[in-house]
Amino acid sequence: MNLNANDHRRQARRRLPRFAFDYVDGGAEDERCLRRNCDDLAALHLLPQVLRDTRNADTSITVFGQRWTMPSGIAPIGFAGLVRPHGDLLLARAAAAEGVPFVLSTASNDRLEAVRAAGLERNPQAQQWLQLYVMSDRAIAEQLVRRARSAGFGALVLTVDVAVSGMRERDVRNGFKLPFRFTPSTLFDLATHPAWSLSMASQGRLPSFVNLSETEGGGNSAQLQAAMLARSMDRTLVWEQLDWLRRLWDGPLILKGLLHPADAERAARSGVDGIVVSNHGGRQLDAAPSTISVLPRIVDAVAGRMPVFVDSGFRRGSDVVKALACGATAAFVGRAAVWGMASGAEAGCRGVLATLRDEIARTMILIGADATGDISAGHLPARSLPQGDSLV
C-alpha cells in the first residue's frame, strides 16, 4: 500500500536497476546537501491556530493568471525516459490530470510537441513550462524556445546553477554515461530487474535527448548526447545577456537555481517574472545550504515583486505548507513524482500528487488556515528556522 512518497520510493527501488535508481535518487559528492534539504524541512515546525473556520480548506492558488489546484507542481526531470518509456509523457499527463504545472526538462526524452499534446489530452487547460539549459551552441537553446512558444508552453525556466555538472559519484561508480556501455555487473543488474529491462527492450535502445534538434532525429550525435548528460553548459552566459532570451521569449521568464539573496534582488531588478530557489535537489554543489534555510531571506530580498518558487527535498504536503509559511508562492516536487511514475506509471504519479494535495489540505486544517493565502510566518514558532538562515 502506497500511503506517501517514500512508499513509492521503495517500490521504485525494487523495480529499477541500480544505475537507474541511483541516477534519480543520488546527489553530489557526499550527498550532504541532499540530506540537508530533507533534514532542515523536518526540523522546521508549524504552529497551529485553533477555533478557525476551515470548512473549505481551499488548496488552490493563481499564478500568472492561471489556477493551480494546489501550490505545487512537477519540477523538471532530466532523462525521465530512463525510468519508464516515454516518462515525460506520463509525467505531463499526470500533472495535467491533477491540475498542476509540469516543467519539461531540456534533457527530456520525448519531443516537446508530443509532451504538450499529451498534457492537453488530459486537460485542455494543462499548464506546461519549458526548463532551458543553454549549451555552448546557443542555437540549440534558440530552437527550443521557438518550438516551445509555437507549441503553447506557458513559461520559460532558465536553469542557472549548472555552470559545471556536480560530481555525482553514484553515477560514476555505476559507469553511467553516454554512450552507455554494458559491463558484467550491469548485465546482472538488468537480469535481476526483468520488468524494466523488457520495457526498455521494447524501444530497441536507451532513450536519447530528442529535443536538441529542431527536426526529429537530428542533433543526436554521441558527442552532443554525452555533453547534455554531463551538463556541458555555456559558462559565458551572464546577467547582461538575459535580453537575448527576452528577444526570443515574450512570456513569463523564470530563473531556477538561486540561493543568494543578492541574486534574487538582482533578478527582481532585471525584470525577471519569477525565481525558483533551488540547489538542484542536492545534485550540484554539495556544500550548498538547504533551500528552506535561505528561503525567508530571498523572499525578503524580492519584496513581493514577483513569485518565489522553491524545490529540493519536498516530500510531504506539510513541507509545502512550511514553504508557504516562509513566503514561497509554491513548492515543486521532483524525485517524489519520479518515484510515483516508476512504481505505477501515470497512475502512480497521479497518486503521489493526489496524496500531496490531501496532505496540504489536512495540514492547513490542522494549523487553522482555510485558504493558502491564510498561511503565513505566524504559523512558524519563533526561531524555528534551521541554522543556516543567516546566509549573508
Secondary structure, 3 states (H helix, E strand, C coil): CCCCHHHHHHHHHHHCCHHHHHHHHCCCCCCHHHHHHHHHHHHCCCCCCCCCCCCCCECCEEECCEEECCCEEECCCCCHHHCCCCHHHHHHHHHHHHCCCEEECCCCCCCHHHHHHHHHHHCCCCCEEEEECCECCHHHHHHHHHHHHHHCCCEEEEECCCCCCCCCHHHHHCCCCCCCCCCHHHHHHHHCCHHHHHHHHCCCCCCCCHHHCCCCCCCCCHHHHHHHHCCCECCCCCHHHHHHHHHHCCCCEEEEEECCHHHHHHHHHCCCCEEEECCHHHCCCCCCCCHHHHHHHHHHHHCCCCCEEECCCCCCHHHHHHHHHCCCCEEEECHHHHHHHHHHHHHHHHHHHHHHHHHHHHHHHHHCCCEHHHCCHHHCCCCCCCCCCCCC
